[in-house]
Amino acid sequence: MSNYMFLRTGVLAVIVIMYSCSSLQTERQENNNPVLKGYYADPEILYSNKTGKYYLYPTTDGFDEWTGHYFKTFSSQNLVDWKDEGVILNFKTDVSWADKHAWAPSIIEKEMKDGTFKYYYYYSADKKIGVAIADHPTGPFMDSGKPLIDHRHDLIKRKGQVIDPDVFRDPKTGKYYLYWGNGFMAGAELNDDMVSIKEETIKEMTPSKNYTEGTYIFYRKGKYYFTWSHHDTRDPDYRVRYGYLTESLGDLTVPEDNLVITRKDEDEIFATGHHAVLNIPDTDDWYIVYHRFHYPKGIIMGRAAGYHREVCIDKLEFNENGSIKRVIPTHSGILPVN
């Protein structure tokens, strides 16, 4: 072989290798959403100080008319590669007062006075709200034995279901709060036992006529952010909106432009809603975890698209004044977080 032919062959080989590596990187990036294989929805996410890992707690989807009866969790060290940790709560064996409609969980890690950790897992069951407790993010979880909230309180005037709990620790006061509702939104302070609420603190907090469900509260740089889902989960226009609270159970201000995330038709991404928000510890890096219709067939499934959903993660960013930048949903998702 001549020197020219050898050099030419070598250059071609390098080009082929570079192209192959680039293709692999592109393929991996394009496949990061959805983050879980299979049908899951209503994601909650937790960073555990005990284990140094992230945990996803979704609704197990794919059941006709949302009749699922168990919850699973998934763990990750980088938000991209997720390990199935199995079933953590099964209504057939672990819950005496409900047998279906396992929806929309929320969890919080609480450090106890002796330095150990407890995990309080709030969830919807038969259109009531329950709570289960564990010593580890993956369980085993033990149900409290009865619903935490089983009816729409008299002071709540709007109609709707008692579902979609969200638990929040106020970093200013150290107190814990629970929010819930569909059609209406209520909030209350939790008692120290974390399995009961202070009835005298119950407050209706429905933000506006475009409130549907899926409340999520978070705190950043002195601001309390109040976020929720608008429209029905079966609707391609299912989306997330936000406002500001003056305090955990305070007054709400809704900005005129308050859309967080919505569909992206050109990429066939629809029904982006029922979310959670994650802040990477010791940073100002934020992510939104949400569900969408199954891609690509969800949009043609009709009503069934509402229970064939998948979980995605994208970056959440803020303007200098603290307002939330509109999130553009992607197939690429995020790169691994160290």
N, C-alpha and C positions, 0 to 999 in steps of 0.2 A: 504494500500500500504506500502511495506517495505521501510526502509530508502534507501536501495540500489536502488530499483526501482524508488523512488522519485528523487534521485540524477541523476540517468541515464536519466530519462525523462527530468529533468531540463537542463542537459548538452545538450541533443539533441535539446531542444527548443532554447537554446542560439545559437547553431551551425546553426540551420535553420534560425534564425533571422539574424545572421551575414552574412550568405550566401545570404539571400534575399536582405539585404542592399547593399552588394557588387554587386549583380546582377543589382540592380537598378542604382547604380553609374556607372557601366560599360555600361549599356544600355544608360544612359543619355550621357556619354562621347562619345559613338559610334555614337550617333545621332546628335552631334553638327554640323557636316557638312552634308548637306548644312545648312546654317544659316537661310534661308528663305524658306517657303513652296511655291512651285510652280516654274514656269519657269522665271528666271531672269538672266541677264548677264551684262557685262561691268560695274562692280560696282565701284562707287565712294564713299568715306567715309569721314566724317567730324566730328571733335569734336567741339562742339559749346561752346564758352566761355559764351555766353548769358544764355544758359539753363543747362550747365554741363552735357549734354547728347551726345551720338554718333548718327550719322545719316547715313544711307545707301541710295544712290541714284543710282539705277540700270536701265538698259534697261528693259522694260517689254517684256519678251520673249514669245515664243509659237505661234507667228504669222508667217504664211507661207511667206517665202522670206523676213523676217524681216520688215513686213509692219505695225508694231505697230504704234499707233498714240497718246500715252499718257505716262506720267511718274508718278511714285509713289515715296514715301519715307517711310522709316521705322526708328523708334527710339529705342534706347537701353541705359540702364545704365551700362551694363556689357559685351557687345559684343556677348552675347550668346542668351539672350531672347529679341526678336525684336517685336515691336508693329507696325502694319500697320497703317500709318498715312493718307492713302488715296492718291487720285490723286492730284498732285500739278500743272500739266500743261497738258492740253488736246488740241491737235491741232484742234479738231473740233470746239472748242469754244473760245480758248485763243490765237491762232496763225493765223494771217490773210494770211501769205505768204507760208504756208506749210500744208500738210494734212496727211503725212505718213513718214515712216522711222525715227521714234523717237529713236535715238540711243545715247549711250555712253556719258552721261552727266558728267560735272565737276562743282564743286562749291567751292566758297571761302567765308569766313566770313571776313568782313572788319569793323573795328571799326572806327566810324566817329569822327570828332573833338568834337562833343557834348556828346560823350560817348555812343551813341546808336550804333546799329549794322545794317549793310546791308548785304544781301546775293545775290551774283551774280552767276547765274546758266547758264552755257554755255552748249550747247547741239547740236547734229546733227539733221537736219531736211531736208528731200528731198535732201540730199547730199550737204547741206550748213550748216553753223554754225550760231546759234542764241544765244541770251542772254535774260534772264528774271531776274527780280529783286524782292526781298521781304524783309520784316522787321523781318521775323522769319524763322527758318530752314524748317518749314513745310508749308510755304506760308501764304496767297495766293501769287503766283508769277505772275508778270505782264510782258508780253513780250515787248521788246523794239519797236516792230512794223515793223522791217525789219531785214534781215540777217546781221550779223556782218561781215561775210566773205562769198562771194557767187561765187568765182571763184579761179582757180589756178593761182597765180600771174606769170607774164611773167618770172621773174628771177628763177622760179622753173622749172628745166629742166626735172625732172622725171615725169612720168604719175601717176595718182592716183586720189582718191576722196577727196573732201574737207569735212572731217569728223573727229571725235575723238578729240575734244578739251581737253586740259589740262591747268588749270590755276595755277599759282605759284607766291607766294610772296617771293622775295629774302630777306632773313633775314639780309643780310649785308647792303643793300641799301634801303630797304623798298619799292622798285618798284615792280610792278606787270607785269607778262608776260603771254602770251598765246601761246600754241604750238598746232599744228594740222597736220593732214595728214594721208593718206593711200597710200602706195607705195612711197611716199615722206614724209618728215617731215619738217615743217616750224615753225619758232618762231618769235615773235615780242613783243615789249613792249606795254602794254596797256596805253591809256590815263587816266588821272585822273578820267574821268567819268565812266570808266570801261566798257563802251559799244562801244568803238571804239579803233582802234589800231594806233600806230604811224607808218604810212606807210614806212617812211624812215628807220625804224629799221628791217623790214622784212628780214629774213635770212633763206636760205635753210640749214638744219642741219641733213640731212639724214645720219645715222651713218654708214651703210654698206649695202651690197647687201641682207643681211638677215633681213633687216627692213621691217615690214609689216604695223603695225598700233599700236594704243593704247599706245601712249607715256605717261609716268608719270615721273615728276621731283620731287626730294626731296633733302633735305639738312641735313647732319649729320656730326658733329665734323669737320667742315671746308671743307667738300667735297660736291660737287654737283653731285648727282647721276642721271643719265639719263637712264631710263628703257623703254622697248618697247616689243611688241609682235611680234613673228616670226612665219611664216606659216599662213595658212588660218584658220579661226575659225571653219570651217567644218572638219579640218584635226586633227586626233587624236594626231599629233605631235605639235599642237599649244602650244607655250611655251613663256617664258619671258626671255629676255636677258638684259644686262646692260653695261654702260660705265660711264666715269667721264667727267664732264664739268669743264673748268677752271673758268667759270662764267655763268650767266644765258643764255647769247647768245654767249658763248665762244666756244673755240675749244674742240673737243671731242676726248677722248682716250678710246679705247675699249680693255680691257684685253683679253688675249688669252682664258682663261677659264671664260666665262662671262654668263654662264647659271644660271638663278635664280630658275626656277621651270619648270618641265616637267612631262610627263605622268608617272604613276606607274602601269604597266601592271598587276602585281600580285594582286593588289587590285582593278583592273578594273576602274582606274581613268585615264581619257583621256582628252586631249585638255585643259590643265590648262593654261589659259592666260587671256589677257585683264584685268589688275589688277589695284589696287590702293594700296598705302602704308600709314600706320597709325603709328604715334608715340604717345604713351600715354604721356600726358603733364607732365613735370617735372620729366621724367624718361628717361632711355635709352632702354625702352621696345618698340619693333616694331612688326608690324603685316603686312602680305600681304593678301589682299582681292582680290579674283579672281573668274573667272567662269570656269566650267568644263562641259563636256557632262553630261546630265542627267544620274544618276546612278540608276539601272544597265543597262537600255535598250538603252541608247544613242549610244553605240558603234555599234549597229545593225540597226540603223535608217537611215544610209546613209546620204544623203545631209541634211535631216531634223534634224540631230543631231546638226547642226549649229544654229538652232533656237529653240532648246529644251535644254537649258542650266540652270545651277543652281549655286548659289553663295556660296563660301566657304571662311573660314578664317583660316590661319595657322601662326605660329610664323615666324618672319624674324630675322635672326641673322647675326652677322658680325664677321670676324676674327680681330685680333689685328691690322693688317695693314689697316683696313677699308674695305677690300674686302667682298663681300656678300657670306655667306655660302649657299650652295645649299639647297633649301627648298624641303623637301620630302612631297608631298601632302598626306593628311590623311582623313579618314572618321571621326576620333575622333575629329578633330578640336582643339579648345582651351578651357580652363577652363574659367569660368566667371572672368572678370577683376573688381576689386573693384574700 
